[in-house]
Amino acid sequence: MPIVSVKNISLKFKMEQNRANSLKEFCVRWLKRDLKSEDFWALTDVSFDVEKGDVIGIIGHNGAGKSTLLKVISGIMKPTKGTIEAYGNIVPMLELGSGFDMELSGRENIYLNGAILGYSEEFLNEKYDEIVTFSELGNFIEAPLRTYSSGMLARLAFSVACIVEPEILIVDEILSVGDADFQEKSRARMMDLMTGGTTVFFVSHSLKQIREMCNKVVWLEHGKIQAIGKTEEICNMYEGAKHE
Ligand SMILES: Nc1ncnc2c1ncn2[C@@H]1O[C@H](COP(=O)(O)OP(=O)(O)OP(=O)(O)O)[C@@H](O)[C@H]1O
């Protein structure tokens, strides 16, 4: 049985054409029926199944719908049509720091973020030292997050998400954040999780990373599946198409 089943997913955004600049203007225009919007389909009829332990790379050009697809799978966005069936706890690492409070310290955010991910205080107490060590934040763990660089935030987010061994991990370009050493460590940790059976969805513009880490690839273009299959085959097709 697939661990994740994406069934005929379509997602529509409403694009406002003549945006109101104030609430008053909005109300006046609404009364005059002068608010125009156009439908934009970011995803159209996307379907595929994922088996436990698969590492799925999602590729495609800018605006193809990759991040939108990850948000739909994570449950952050609701599809306009279609359904997602997922059997396992999903840890999304999408918008970095989205589960963080910038006024709280790193330590407090580990507990906050851990709780959002569904982990008990007891479990987080047990894992706390491991998370801090992995993040390499040292004494900064007691400083408020607003004093962190984006690389430090990424390290904290990655450390919380990965130490807890999720069943389904959703990652958007995270390996491009942080310095080279931390990127290498993150890659190694993801490899560990994958060999331990974690199912991963991974968006990257780096075909090198996709080739190294993924066993299957979904190639999206204009919100539709262009091709899906084994990593090498799809990456070769994608590279070939680029040079046509
Ligand atoms: N909130 C939104 N409202 C309207 N349109 C949106 C919204 N979010 C995304 N889009 C549009 O949906 C399309 C898909 O966006 P998405 O971010 O999923 O693409 P992507 O493949 O991840 O792109 P990139 O490689 O540039 O990150 C784009 O055309 C984008 O402009």
The ligand as an ORCA input file, in Angstrom:
! r2SCAN-3c Opt
* xyz 0 1
  N      -0.301     32.773     -3.205
  C      -0.265     32.787     -4.542
  N      -1.147     33.534     -5.258
  C      -1.120     33.522     -6.611
  N      -0.252     32.784     -7.338
  C       0.646     32.046     -6.687
  C       0.693     31.999     -5.252
  N       1.699     31.150     -4.887
  C       2.249     30.708     -6.036
  N       1.620     31.236     -7.107
  C       1.916     30.969     -8.528
  O       1.795     29.574     -8.733
  C       2.813     29.120     -9.634
  C       3.574     27.998     -8.984
  O       4.351     28.535     -7.909
  P       5.376     27.641     -7.070
  O       5.981     28.512     -6.034
  O       4.697     26.395     -6.645
  O       6.452     27.293     -8.206
  P       7.865     26.580     -8.054
  O       7.911     25.503     -9.093
  O       8.102     26.178     -6.643
  O       8.831     27.766     -8.486
  P      10.344     28.138     -8.066
  O      11.229     27.091     -8.702
  O      10.537     29.459     -8.702
  O      10.420     28.167     -6.575
  C       3.658     30.334     -9.970
  O       3.255     30.829    -11.229
  C       3.345     31.322     -8.867
  O       3.415     32.645     -9.360
*
